[in-house]
Amino acid sequence: MNIKEVVALITGGVSGLGEATVIELVKSGAKVAIVDVDSVRGEKLAAGLRANAIFIKADVTNEAEIQQAIKKTVEAFGKINVAVNCAGVANPGKIISKKGPLPLDAFNKVVQINLVGTLNVLRLVVEQMINNTPNEEGEKGVIVNTASVAAFDGQIGQAAYSGSKAGIVGMTLPIARECADYGIRVAAIAPGLFDTPMMAGLPTAVKEDLAKTVPFPRRLGKPIEYAKLTIHIIENTMLNGCCIRLDGALRMPPK
């Protein structure tokens, strides 16, 4: 797929991995719809990218809001042929703590946003992509979902986060197989330790210690590295039904 012909809908697009992907896609000639719940950051980001981006406030877990986001994107740019799901939260908590068992509401919140929200966007955007005119290879669209190394190396206190991200990995292949009939590819990226807002609240010394656990390069990942891999997935038609670890050979310890 030619990046200059891409119209992408990106969830969680106002910060971290999503923001980097928005900026890198626009720099490469794509048009982008930024979907997030943070209107202030979203409007500012879209304004800086001028006619190549719009901001749409929407909650990934809300069917009607995502349907409206898709409609507005198509009205603005004529189509959607790429979707990148970056919306996600991390809410650590042990199964049993001094306060008692892990509250189900806390677990459900993470699963709803990370896993159910991803599926909500995916299923509705596939419905739209089916209407696209296929390119010379029969391709109508590409979807990139964000998993995590926690899907494979979950740490103590990450039951909700790891479970939600493992769900994203697990549904990649069956959905890719189904979407093959529609000319739509589906892949996932599993980032390791990245310098994103999720890390922002940690003390500098803690972040430095975390960076030392990455075999090579011995540092936190840069959001632009996620964005560049996303672009490669969009351009490389053979990448389908896979989950790519982007982690510097990191394997997370138990805690």
C-alpha positions as CSV (number, residue, x, y, z in Angstrom):
1,M,0.0,0.0,0.0
2,N,1.3,3.4,-1.0
3,I,1.5,5.6,2.2
4,K,0.4,8.7,0.1
5,E,-2.9,7.0,-0.6
6,V,-3.5,6.1,3.1
7,V,-6.4,7.4,5.1
8,A,-5.8,6.2,8.7
9,L,-8.0,6.2,11.8
10,I,-5.8,6.1,14.8
11,T,-7.2,5.6,18.3
12,G,-5.3,6.8,21.4
13,G,-3.8,9.2,18.9
14,V,-3.0,12.2,21.1
15,S,-0.1,10.9,23.0
16,G,2.7,8.3,23.1
17,L,2.7,5.6,20.4
18,G,-0.5,6.9,18.8
19,E,0.7,10.5,18.5
20,A,4.0,9.4,17.0
21,T,2.2,7.3,14.5
22,V,-0.1,10.2,13.6
23,I,2.8,12.5,13.0
24,E,4.9,10.0,11.1
25,L,2.0,9.1,8.8
26,V,1.2,12.7,8.0
27,K,4.9,13.4,7.3
28,S,4.9,10.5,4.9
29,G,1.9,11.9,3.0
30,A,-1.1,10.2,4.6
31,K,-4.3,11.7,5.9
32,V,-5.2,10.9,9.5
33,A,-8.2,10.9,11.8
34,I,-7.1,11.2,15.4
35,V,-9.5,9.5,17.7
36,D,-9.2,10.0,21.5
37,V,-11.1,11.3,24.5
38,D,-8.7,14.2,25.2
39,S,-10.2,17.0,23.1
40,V,-7.7,19.7,24.2
41,R,-4.6,17.7,23.1
42,G,-6.4,16.3,20.1
43,E,-7.5,19.6,18.6
44,K,-4.1,21.1,19.2
45,L,-2.4,18.2,17.4
46,A,-4.8,18.2,14.5
47,A,-4.4,22.0,14.1
48,G,-0.6,21.6,13.8
49,L,-1.1,19.1,11.0
50,R,-3.5,21.3,9.1
51,A,-5.6,19.8,6.3
52,N,-4.0,16.4,6.6
53,A,-5.6,15.5,10.0
54,I,-8.8,15.9,11.9
55,F,-9.6,15.2,15.5
56,I,-12.7,13.3,16.6
57,K,-13.6,12.8,20.2
58,A,-14.7,9.2,20.8
59,D,-14.5,6.4,23.4
60,V,-13.2,3.2,21.8
61,T,-15.7,1.2,24.0
62,N,-18.7,3.1,22.7
63,E,-20.2,1.7,19.5
64,A,-22.1,4.8,18.5
65,E,-19.2,7.1,19.0
66,I,-16.8,4.9,16.9
67,Q,-19.5,4.6,14.2
68,Q,-19.7,8.4,14.2
69,A,-15.9,8.7,14.1
70,I,-15.7,6.4,11.0
71,K,-18.5,8.4,9.3
72,K,-16.7,11.7,9.9
73,T,-13.4,10.3,8.6
74,V,-15.0,9.1,5.4
75,E,-16.8,12.5,5.0
76,A,-13.5,14.3,5.4
77,F,-11.2,12.1,3.4
78,G,-13.4,9.8,1.3
79,K,-12.4,6.5,2.8
80,I,-10.5,4.6,5.6
81,N,-8.0,2.0,4.5
82,V,-5.8,1.9,7.6
83,A,-6.7,1.6,11.3
84,V,-4.2,1.7,14.1
85,N,-5.4,0.8,17.6
86,C,-3.2,2.5,20.2
87,A,-5.8,3.3,22.9
88,G,-5.0,1.6,26.1
89,V,-4.6,1.8,29.9
90,A,-2.5,0.1,32.5
91,N,-4.1,-0.3,36.0
92,P,-1.8,-2.6,38.0
93,G,-3.1,-4.6,40.9
94,K,-2.4,-7.9,42.6
95,I,-5.0,-10.5,42.7
96,I,-4.8,-10.4,46.5
97,S,-3.4,-7.3,48.2
98,K,-3.7,-5.7,51.7
99,K,-7.0,-4.3,50.6
100,G,-8.4,-7.7,49.7
101,P,-9.1,-9.3,46.3
102,L,-8.6,-7.4,43.1
103,P,-11.8,-5.4,42.4
104,L,-13.6,-6.7,39.4
105,D,-14.3,-3.2,38.2
106,A,-10.6,-2.5,38.0
107,F,-10.0,-5.6,36.0
108,N,-13.0,-4.9,33.7
109,K,-11.9,-1.4,33.0
110,V,-8.6,-2.5,31.6
111,V,-10.1,-5.3,29.5
112,Q,-12.9,-3.1,28.2
113,I,-10.6,-0.4,26.9
114,N,-7.6,-2.5,25.8
115,L,-9.3,-5.6,24.4
116,V,-13.0,-4.9,23.9
117,G,-12.2,-1.4,22.6
118,T,-9.8,-2.7,20.1
119,L,-12.3,-5.3,18.8
120,N,-15.0,-2.6,18.7
121,V,-13.0,-0.4,16.5
122,L,-11.7,-3.3,14.4
123,R,-15.1,-4.8,13.6
124,L,-16.7,-1.4,12.7
125,V,-13.7,-0.3,10.5
126,V,-13.7,-3.6,8.7
127,E,-17.3,-3.1,7.8
128,Q,-16.3,0.3,6.2
129,M,-13.1,-1.1,4.6
130,I,-15.0,-3.7,2.7
131,N,-16.5,-0.9,0.5
132,N,-13.0,0.2,-0.6
133,T,-11.8,-0.3,-4.1
134,P,-9.0,-3.0,-4.0
135,N,-5.5,-2.2,-5.3
136,E,-3.6,-4.3,-7.8
137,E,-3.1,-7.1,-5.2
138,G,-6.7,-7.0,-4.1
139,E,-5.9,-5.2,-0.9
140,K,-8.6,-3.0,0.7
141,G,-7.2,-2.2,4.1
142,V,-4.7,-2.8,6.9
143,I,-5.3,-2.9,10.6
144,V,-2.5,-2.7,13.2
145,N,-3.4,-3.5,16.8
146,T,-1.2,-2.7,19.9
147,A,-0.4,-5.7,22.1
148,S,2.6,-5.7,24.6
149,V,5.4,-8.0,25.7
150,A,3.2,-8.3,28.8
151,A,1.1,-10.6,26.7
152,F,4.0,-13.1,26.9
153,D,6.0,-12.0,30.0
154,G,3.4,-10.7,32.3
155,Q,4.6,-9.5,35.7
156,I,3.1,-9.8,39.1
157,G,0.3,-7.2,39.3
158,Q,-0.3,-7.2,35.6
159,A,-3.1,-9.8,35.4
160,A,-5.6,-7.3,33.8
161,Y,-3.1,-5.7,31.5
162,S,-1.4,-8.9,30.4
163,G,-4.7,-10.6,29.9
164,S,-6.1,-7.8,27.8
165,K,-2.9,-7.7,25.6
166,A,-2.8,-11.5,25.3
167,G,-6.3,-11.3,24.0
168,I,-5.2,-8.9,21.3
169,V,-2.4,-11.4,20.3
170,G,-4.8,-14.3,20.4
171,M,-7.4,-12.7,18.2
172,T,-5.0,-11.5,15.5
173,L,-4.7,-14.7,13.5
174,P,-8.4,-15.7,13.5
175,I,-9.4,-12.2,12.5
176,A,-6.7,-12.0,9.8
177,R,-7.9,-15.3,8.4
178,E,-11.5,-14.1,8.2
179,C,-10.5,-10.7,6.8
180,A,-8.4,-12.3,4.1
181,D,-11.6,-12.9,2.2
182,Y,-12.2,-9.1,2.3
183,G,-8.7,-8.1,1.2
184,I,-7.9,-6.7,4.6
185,R,-4.7,-7.5,6.6
186,V,-4.5,-7.6,10.4
187,A,-1.3,-7.5,12.4
188,A,-0.2,-6.6,15.9
189,I,2.8,-5.0,17.5
190,A,4.0,-6.0,21.0
191,P,6.1,-3.1,22.3
192,G,8.5,-3.6,25.2
193,L,9.5,-0.7,27.5
194,F,8.8,2.5,25.7
195,D,9.2,6.1,26.8
196,T,5.5,7.0,26.7
197,P,3.1,8.8,29.1
198,M,2.6,5.5,30.9
199,M,6.2,5.8,32.0
200,A,6.1,9.6,32.6
201,G,5.1,9.3,36.3
202,L,8.1,7.2,37.2
203,P,11.1,8.7,38.8
204,T,14.1,9.2,36.5
205,A,16.2,6.7,38.4
206,V,13.5,4.0,38.1
207,K,13.3,4.6,34.3
208,E,17.0,4.4,34.0
209,D,17.0,1.0,35.9
210,L,14.2,-0.2,33.6
211,A,16.2,0.8,30.5
212,K,19.2,-1.3,31.7
213,T,17.1,-4.4,31.6
214,V,16.8,-4.1,27.8
215,P,19.6,-6.3,26.2
216,F,20.1,-4.0,23.2
217,P,19.8,-1.2,22.6
218,R,20.1,-0.5,26.3
219,R,17.4,2.1,26.5
220,L,13.7,2.7,26.5
221,G,12.0,2.4,23.1
222,K,11.1,5.6,21.2
223,P,7.5,6.1,20.0
224,I,8.8,6.9,16.5
225,E,10.2,3.3,16.4
226,Y,6.7,2.0,16.9
227,A,5.4,4.4,14.2
228,K,8.0,3.3,11.7
229,L,7.2,-0.3,12.2
230,T,3.5,0.5,11.7
231,I,4.4,2.1,8.4
232,H,6.4,-0.9,7.4
233,I,3.5,-3.2,8.1
234,I,1.2,-1.0,6.0
235,E,3.7,-1.1,3.1
236,N,4.7,-4.8,3.3
237,T,1.8,-6.9,2.0
238,M,3.2,-10.2,3.3
239,L,2.9,-9.1,7.0
240,N,-0.5,-10.5,8.0
241,G,-1.8,-12.5,10.9
242,C,1.4,-11.9,13.0
243,C,2.4,-10.2,16.2
244,I,5.8,-8.5,16.0
245,R,7.8,-8.0,19.3
246,L,9.4,-4.6,19.3
247,D,11.5,-4.9,22.5
248,G,15.2,-5.0,22.1
249,A,15.2,-8.7,23.1
250,L,13.7,-7.8,26.5
251,R,12.1,-10.6,28.5
252,M,10.3,-9.2,31.5
253,P,11.2,-10.7,35.0
254,P,8.4,-11.8,37.4
255,K,8.5,-8.4,39.1
